[in-house]
């Protein structure tokens, strides 16, 4: 089967390219999931996750599911029927948060912002003045729009209103600074397959003691047995109580991906993402492509640009894939057919990928009748890649 | 990291030993999860799963979670608050079914049977006479007891009472005949890491059209967004609608594990499991170990024997692990410290593993003061491994 699968350069919103070391670790023969050697590894992985989250919260574990399972766990553990939750929605994934909260029987107060813009914290402060939602939930990096939401003012609002602050960092963790504990984020979750550089299938999550107290004080059981953090925690914690069987091979992979992060250094990794995205943005602008997100709110791991008028979105993406083995993504929801989403996440964030994508995209745009000066995108990216910039 | 992990011979209740071909397939570079090549693979995997389930149900997919996620999906999609579900409980995992159904707001009618025995279908028929539960749920192979529950009489009872028949085959699928469609099972799920021979992390599930009609006629949304089969089905089905990101590497692994099953032949695989378990049971009896499950209800992939009086359960299992790299499991719940559970699942079901386990266990039992004639267990197993038996 291996030979029939192409080697893709994954420049979409995840999964990202996985380092060969991670694949090697993943294919090590499995032990049992209650094997003392595996239990020791689980402990290691938890310690490394705490360092990536920048939080020493005891409950820090990889949920045995993809990022969306992390989202569901982050909400259903802390919401009971009738509870009031405020969801800041400015894209596809925040809407999913609201859907999940609805299913948990919570009353959802949705503060909606036009896709492509961040939520205005002053508006949130106004709407929540004198109110006490149990949870304030927000997506840090909306991969549907490319917008990164500043967290600090929202953290203050959550504190002031007494809400648990729940933040989705599925796309951002490992690729940009997120100081979970310093900011007072109560619940933060991510996905393994984006800036963490691991295949999909795990959702790291961390929960503050304050959040766990809310969980312990529940009057009703968590609706999901599988995602009930009190059961999951006993399995991953010192009790080692059997809950479910962890996806052992993926834990091996995550462990090695976290090793790579520690070897690179988290700060260096953040800087690499910022640097390569700056080059990509310069190049995309030089190709005449209009960015969706305002410059000061752009994600450093995902660029979003409008598909130029007269260009066939699907055809360009198919050609990128078939001719150059490069995957980028189209738009979601209202941006279907109208947006390209170019990710530089984890191991995908390299100078080489920036140059290749720009060179290939320029060719295909020319074939679509959109002309820029030959090499304009590459030249602009190169200009932002001077050695001084790299070592700044 | 690879070098620090021991090579275990996994003879517990799962995970089982994984074939090197499966590891190789799993470590192929990933494509995007909406890549046309991956979508084609998803379609293949679904077709192969239908053949393993022996059902041509359209909705046949691997849930992106472990077996317990499959259990939760199999219940929460078909139960609404106030619905009545009958759970046949004779062990640890059936009790989990009841827990999940409770959390879904269902009224649970539990028919409890002593651990170590199968549920008596006549009792079920009596208790359900004139009643109409929405779901009748049962565990096919209870790994907490080693008992395999005959399904045919229960299928008839489910039909008669108009209930959806939900069957847990986490431990049994691929290791013993299960004719899902012929029996009229409406919802059947399994786990990737037992007789299917894949690492843990996926829960294959199949649901009849009748079950899907119940899902479509719901008045309330499925409480879990992540496990909502209507969303998952659109992702895996012809709509290819984005739902969550599939655990791509595990799908590669499952695909190859299913290839191995097709190459061996499902019937040959069933026969292999039965044959090797017969040899193991003969050997365990010759060592003087008392089986828990009655002979006619024993699982062909898991033996359960009582820990002899005076023997330290944990010490024997630790020595098996440390000295021989062999994992077996202890008891759950009321059998903690009192039961050994020896699995021969998937690639773990070999004559070599039977002989090695018996030889090693006999040595350790002798060290614990339990003496049998030297080589007695191995001799008994050998006697059941004559070439005639193998080719019978």
Interface residues (C-beta under 8 A of the other chain):
Chain A: X1 X2 X4 X5 X6 X7 X8 X10 X12 X14 X15 X17 X18 X23 X24 X25 X26 X27 X28 X29 X30 X31 X32 X33 X34 X35 X36 X37 X41 X64 X65 X66 X67 X68 X69 X72 X76 X96 X99 X100 X102 X103 X104 X191 X193 X199 X200 X201 X221 X222 X223 X224 X225 X226 X227 X242 X243 X244 X245 X246 X247 X248 X249 X250 X252 X253 X255 X256 X259 X321 X327 X329 X332
Chain B: X1 X2 X4 X5 X6 X7 X8 X10 X12 X14 X15 X17 X18 X23 X24 X25 X26 X27 X28 X29 X30 X31 X32 X33 X34 X35 X36 X37 X41 X64 X65 X66 X67 X68 X69 X72 X76 X96 X99 X100 X102 X103 X104 X191 X193 X199 X200 X201 X221 X222 X223 X224 X225 X226 X227 X242 X243 X244 X245 X246 X247 X248 X249 X250 X252 X253 X255 X256 X259 X321 X327 X329 X332
